[in-house]
Structures are given as structure tokens and as C-alpha cells.
Amino acid sequence: MLTYADVWYMFPDAIRDPELLNDYWNILSNDEISRCERFCFDRDRHRHLVTWALARTMLSSYADISPKAWEFGNNQHGRPHISGPVSAPNLRFNLSHTRNLIACIVAPEFDVGIDVEDCRRNISGPAIARRYFSAREVAAFERLTKNEQAAAFFEYWTLKEAYVKAVGRGISLGLARFSFELDDRSLRVDDPERRPPRISFDGLNDDPATWQFAQYKPTPHHAMAIAIRCGVGKDLEIRLKEVGSNLASC
């Protein structure tokens, strides 16, 4: 069994070669192609195409299975999981995308979630925090300066999204029913001196000791967070891997 989790990420706006994109189309399932064609805008079709080409190709790096042969299902809340072929290893994966960033986490049998956000989005972070965050998080958030809040909002949001995706419920779980504690604001999220985020629960039957969280900055304007339910004292090594346009070479 793997003792690590891989986080593969790539920048879809850089992928425009027609032959390469045609290769991506050829490994998607009929259902994925149909969903892709239902998008109104080219940017959304492009992102969907590259997202699922990335997932299929990265999964094939762990098993002697062609990218096109992977089969996927969804739980009742829409989280995708591997459903075939029968020779598929016991892997878990999760996907996230935002403007010009796609990420896929692949890990052994543990529940995983990932979220990425473009921090340049024009949103009202304080208003969203007061509406959706826990009382403990709101109190910590409001102690920050305005500049600190701009960055902290996306740190909280990506962590909360990663957790609800890992448990397979999405935001219907209720974002105020759990809280994250973040470390010193003077340290970057990916600074090795900064302690990992810590979670606590209010009314949820879950154990903080079974969770591993990590945050990264793939670019100066992108935030990334991952959640892994790996058990008490079983933290995985996390390996970040930037993927170029030629997925077949990875």
C-alpha cells in the first residue's frame, strides 16, 4: 500500500496544441464527453477536458491500466470514485479547479479532498466568513488586519472545502460545524516552520486526531489545501508534482 499522497497540478491555459487536445478527448468516456459538450463556454469545456484527462492519466501511473479504461461512479453528493476496472488498485482521488489551475490528489485507501482557489477573485471575504464560518473562526478572522484577512479567507475556505469533499458531503454538511485553527500569520502557508492546520468539531461525530491537513501556494495568487483521513499517527508523505502539457510523459 502507498505510504504517500501525490498532488498533481497543472495550468490549463498553457495547453492549446490541437493534436494534444485531441489526444485528451480520445481518453475520455462518452459520459465525460457529453458533460463537456454541455458547457456553454469554451473555457469551461477546455477546463473539464483537461481535468479529466489529468485524472485518468495520473491514475494510470499507479497501475498497468490505460487512461481510457478507468471507470468512475459518484456518491449521492456527487463525489467521484473509482468503480473499475476490476484490476484497479484501492486508490482514492479528488479533483479541484479554478482559473488556470487544476489539481488532482491520489492516495491509498484513505478519504481525500482537495480544493484550489484563485485569490484574485472579487469577493467579499469578510461577509462570506461571517455567514458560513464557525463562531471561533469568525472571531479569529476579525482579529486580523484587512490585508491579512484577504489571504486568510482563502486559507480557511480551501481547508473547509477540502474537508467536506474528503468526507463526501460537500457544503451541505454545514461549514460552521467544524473549525480550523491556523498558525502564525507571519509565516507562509507552505513554510516548513508553520504548524499544519488543526481541526475541531461542534456537533459532528468525527475525530480530529485522524485527519491530516496541508496548505500550499502553487503560484503567488493561488491557494491550495488538502485533507486526508489517514488515522491516528499515520500521516502520509505528501508529494507535489507539477505536470506539463504532455500528460503521457508523466
C-alpha positions as CSV (number, residue, x, y, z in Angstrom):
1,M,0.0,0.0,0.0
2,L,1.2,3.5,-0.8
3,T,2.6,5.4,2.2
4,Y,2.3,8.8,0.4
5,A,-0.2,11.0,-1.3
6,D,0.6,12.7,-4.6
7,V,-0.8,16.1,-5.5
8,W,-0.6,16.6,-9.3
9,Y,-1.3,20.1,-10.6
10,M,-1.2,21.8,-14.0
11,F,-2.0,25.1,-15.7
12,P,-4.7,24.5,-18.4
13,D,-4.4,27.9,-20.1
14,A,-1.0,26.8,-21.4
15,I,-2.4,23.8,-23.2
16,R,-3.6,24.8,-26.7
17,D,-1.9,22.4,-29.1
18,P,-4.8,20.9,-31.2
19,E,-3.2,17.4,-31.5
20,L,-2.6,17.2,-27.8
21,L,-6.1,18.2,-27.0
22,N,-7.4,15.6,-29.5
23,D,-5.4,13.0,-27.6
24,Y,-7.1,14.2,-24.4
25,W,-10.5,13.8,-26.0
26,N,-9.7,10.2,-27.0
27,I,-9.2,9.0,-23.4
28,L,-12.4,10.5,-22.0
29,S,-15.5,8.3,-21.6
30,N,-18.7,9.0,-23.5
31,D,-20.3,10.4,-20.4
32,E,-17.4,12.8,-19.8
33,I,-17.5,14.0,-23.4
34,S,-21.3,14.6,-23.1
35,R,-20.9,16.6,-19.9
36,C,-18.1,18.6,-21.5
37,E,-20.2,19.4,-24.6
38,R,-23.0,20.8,-22.4
39,F,-20.9,23.7,-21.2
40,C,-21.8,27.0,-22.8
41,F,-18.3,28.5,-22.8
42,D,-15.1,27.3,-24.4
43,R,-13.1,28.0,-21.2
44,D,-15.3,25.6,-19.2
45,R,-15.2,22.9,-21.9
46,H,-11.4,23.2,-22.0
47,R,-11.1,23.0,-18.2
48,H,-13.3,20.0,-18.0
49,L,-11.4,18.2,-20.7
50,V,-8.0,18.8,-19.2
51,T,-9.3,18.0,-15.6
52,W,-10.5,14.5,-16.6
53,A,-7.5,13.8,-18.9
54,L,-5.3,14.7,-15.9
55,A,-7.2,12.4,-13.5
56,R,-7.2,9.4,-15.9
57,T,-3.5,9.8,-16.9
58,M,-2.3,10.3,-13.3
59,L,-4.2,7.2,-12.1
60,S,-2.5,5.1,-14.8
61,S,0.9,6.0,-13.3
62,Y,-0.1,3.7,-10.3
63,A,-1.3,0.7,-12.3
64,D,-0.9,-1.1,-15.6
65,I,-4.3,0.3,-16.7
66,S,-4.7,2.5,-19.8
67,P,-6.1,6.0,-19.1
68,K,-9.2,5.3,-21.1
69,A,-10.0,2.1,-19.1
70,W,-10.7,3.7,-15.8
71,E,-14.4,3.7,-14.7
72,F,-15.9,6.2,-12.2
73,G,-19.0,6.5,-10.2
74,N,-20.4,9.2,-7.8
75,N,-21.7,9.0,-4.3
76,Q,-25.1,10.6,-3.5
77,H,-23.4,14.0,-3.1
78,G,-21.6,13.8,-6.3
79,R,-18.1,12.9,-5.2
80,P,-16.4,10.8,-7.8
81,H,-14.7,7.5,-7.0
82,I,-13.1,4.6,-8.9
83,S,-15.5,1.9,-9.9
84,G,-13.5,-0.1,-12.4
85,P,-11.9,-2.0,-14.0
86,V,-11.8,-5.0,-11.6
87,S,-8.0,-4.9,-11.7
88,A,-7.9,-1.3,-10.3
89,P,-5.9,-0.8,-7.1
90,N,-7.6,0.5,-4.0
91,L,-6.9,4.2,-4.6
92,R,-8.8,7.4,-3.7
93,F,-8.6,10.6,-5.7
94,N,-10.2,14.0,-5.7
95,L,-10.2,16.9,-8.1
96,S,-10.4,20.7,-7.9
97,H,-10.0,23.5,-10.4
98,T,-10.1,27.3,-10.5
99,R,-9.0,29.9,-13.0
100,N,-5.8,28.5,-14.7
101,L,-5.2,25.8,-12.1
102,I,-6.3,22.1,-12.0
103,A,-5.3,19.8,-9.2
104,C,-5.7,16.1,-8.5
105,I,-4.8,14.3,-5.3
106,V,-4.2,10.5,-5.4
107,A,-3.7,8.5,-2.2
108,P,-4.1,4.9,-0.9
109,E,-7.4,3.8,0.6
110,F,-7.9,6.9,2.8
111,D,-10.6,9.5,2.2
112,V,-9.0,12.6,0.5
113,G,-10.2,16.0,-0.5
114,I,-8.5,18.9,-2.3
115,D,-9.5,22.5,-3.1
116,V,-7.8,25.2,-5.1
117,E,-8.9,28.9,-5.4
118,D,-7.7,31.9,-7.4
119,C,-7.1,34.5,-4.7
120,R,-7.7,37.4,-7.2
121,R,-11.4,36.6,-7.2
122,N,-13.5,39.7,-6.5
123,I,-15.5,38.5,-3.5
124,S,-16.4,39.9,-0.1
125,G,-14.4,37.6,2.1
126,P,-15.5,39.1,5.5
127,A,-19.2,38.9,4.6
128,I,-18.8,35.3,3.5
129,A,-16.8,34.4,6.6
130,R,-19.5,35.8,8.9
131,R,-22.2,33.9,7.1
132,Y,-20.5,30.5,6.7
133,F,-17.6,30.1,9.1
134,S,-17.8,28.9,12.7
135,A,-18.0,31.4,15.5
136,R,-14.5,30.5,16.5
137,E,-13.2,31.1,13.0
138,V,-15.0,34.4,12.7
139,A,-13.5,35.6,15.9
140,A,-10.0,34.7,14.8
141,F,-10.6,36.2,11.3
142,E,-11.8,39.5,12.7
143,R,-8.7,39.9,14.8
144,L,-6.7,40.1,11.6
145,T,-5.8,43.3,9.7
146,K,-7.6,43.9,6.4
147,N,-4.6,42.7,4.4
148,E,-4.3,39.6,6.5
149,Q,-8.0,38.8,6.0
150,A,-7.6,38.9,2.3
151,A,-5.2,35.9,2.4
152,A,-6.7,34.2,5.4
153,F,-10.1,34.0,3.8
154,F,-8.9,31.7,1.1
155,E,-6.8,29.6,3.5
156,Y,-9.9,28.9,5.6
157,W,-12.2,28.4,2.6
158,T,-9.9,25.9,0.8
159,L,-9.4,23.9,4.0
160,K,-13.1,23.8,4.7
161,E,-13.8,22.7,1.1
162,A,-11.1,20.1,1.2
163,Y,-12.6,18.6,4.4
164,V,-16.2,18.4,3.2
165,K,-15.0,16.9,-0.1
166,A,-13.0,14.3,1.8
167,V,-16.0,13.2,3.8
168,G,-18.0,13.1,0.7
169,R,-20.7,15.5,1.7
170,G,-19.9,18.9,0.2
171,I,-21.0,22.1,1.8
172,S,-24.4,20.6,2.7
173,L,-22.5,19.2,5.7
174,G,-22.5,22.7,7.2
175,L,-19.3,24.8,7.2
176,A,-19.9,26.2,10.7
177,R,-20.0,22.7,12.3
178,F,-16.2,22.5,12.3
179,S,-13.4,25.0,12.9
180,F,-9.8,25.3,11.7
181,E,-7.0,26.9,13.7
182,L,-4.3,28.5,11.6
183,D,-0.7,29.2,12.6
184,D,1.3,32.4,12.8
185,R,0.3,34.9,10.1
186,S,4.0,35.9,9.7
187,L,4.8,32.5,8.0
188,R,3.7,31.4,4.5
189,V,1.3,28.5,4.4
190,D,4.0,26.3,2.8
191,D,6.8,27.4,5.2
192,P,8.1,24.2,7.0
193,E,8.2,26.2,10.2
194,R,4.5,26.7,10.2
195,R,2.4,24.2,12.0
196,P,-0.2,22.3,10.0
197,P,-3.8,23.5,10.4
198,R,-5.8,21.9,13.2
199,I,-9.5,21.0,13.1
200,S,-12.1,20.8,15.8
201,F,-15.8,19.8,15.7
202,D,-19.0,21.1,17.0
203,G,-21.8,18.6,16.7
204,L,-20.1,16.3,14.2
205,N,-19.1,12.8,15.1
206,D,-15.5,12.9,13.9
207,D,-12.1,12.7,15.5
208,P,-9.5,15.5,14.9
209,A,-6.6,13.1,15.5
210,T,-7.5,11.0,12.4
211,W,-7.1,14.0,10.0
212,Q,-4.1,15.4,8.2
213,F,-4.2,18.8,6.5
214,A,-1.7,20.7,4.4
215,Q,-1.7,24.0,2.6
216,Y,0.3,25.2,-0.5
217,K,0.8,28.1,-2.8
218,P,1.3,26.7,-6.3
219,T,1.6,30.3,-7.6
220,P,1.6,33.7,-5.8
221,H,-2.1,34.1,-6.5
222,H,-3.4,30.5,-6.0
223,A,-4.3,28.8,-2.7
224,M,-4.4,25.0,-2.3
225,A,-5.5,22.8,0.7
226,I,-5.7,19.1,1.1
227,A,-7.4,16.9,3.7
228,I,-6.6,13.2,4.3
229,R,-8.4,10.9,6.8
230,C,-5.4,8.6,7.4
231,G,-5.9,7.6,11.0
232,V,-4.2,8.4,14.3
233,G,-0.4,8.7,13.9
234,K,-0.5,7.7,10.3
235,D,0.3,10.9,8.4
236,L,1.3,10.4,4.8
237,E,4.2,12.0,3.0
238,I,2.7,14.5,0.5
239,R,4.5,14.9,-2.8
240,L,3.6,17.9,-5.0
241,K,4.1,17.3,-8.8
242,E,3.7,20.0,-11.4
243,V,2.5,18.4,-14.7
244,G,3.4,19.8,-18.1
245,S,1.1,19.8,-21.1
246,N,2.2,16.3,-22.2
247,L,0.4,14.1,-19.7
248,A,1.7,11.0,-21.4
249,S,5.3,11.8,-20.4
250,C,4.5,11.9,-16.6
